């Protein structure tokens, strides 16, 4: 009898997790097209190119940011 309750409990937990995951994935799919159209209006550029090109662009941007000199305080 204890095994039956354990199995039923596990099935209920798996069902609840499945429902929550389905809702979460559905909300992400609904928001994704809106995010693509909202990005240019918010001042952020939409990503372009292949993922490899995007990684290369990110690396170049990070390296250029690392090369900039840090502003020094004016201690007089």
N, C-alpha and C positions, 0 to 999 in steps of 0.2 A: 504494500500500500504506500509505503514511503517512497518507493521508486516511482510510482505513478505520479505522485504529487511533485516530485523533483523534475520529472520529465515535462509535466504540464507547466511548471514554473519556468523552465528553460525555454519552452516553446513560446510562452507569453512574452518573455524578455526579448527573444529573437524577433518576434512579431513587432513589438514596440520599437525596437531599434531599427527595423526595416522601414516602418512607417515614418519615423523621424528622419532617416536618411533620405527617403523618397521626397519628403517635404523640403528638406534642405537643398537637395539637388534641383528640385523644381524651382525654388526661389533663385538659385544661382543662374539657372538657364533664363529665367525671366528678366533678371537684372543685367545680364551680360550684354545684350544688344543696346540697352539704354546707356550703359557705361561707355560703350564705344562712341556713341553720338555725343555724350556729355563731355568727353575728354577735351576736344578742341575748344569748346566754349569756356572750360574752366582754366585755360591757359596751359594745359599739359598737352604735349604732342602725342598723337596716337602712334603706337609702335608700327614700324614698317619693316619690310624685308623678312628674310627667313630667320628662324631662331638663332642660327649661327651668326648671322649678320647682327642681330640684336645683341648677342653676347659680345661680339667684337666692338660694337658701338659703346656698350656699357664699360668694357675694359678701357677703351680710349678715354672716355669721360672720367673714369676713376683715376687713371694715370695723370691726366691733365690737372685734375683737382689736387692730386698729391704734389704736383710740381709747383703749384702756386705758393709764393712766399707768405708766411703768416704775418699779419700786421703786428708791428712792434708798438708797445705802449710808449707814450711820450712822457718820460720821467725827466723832469728838469729840477 
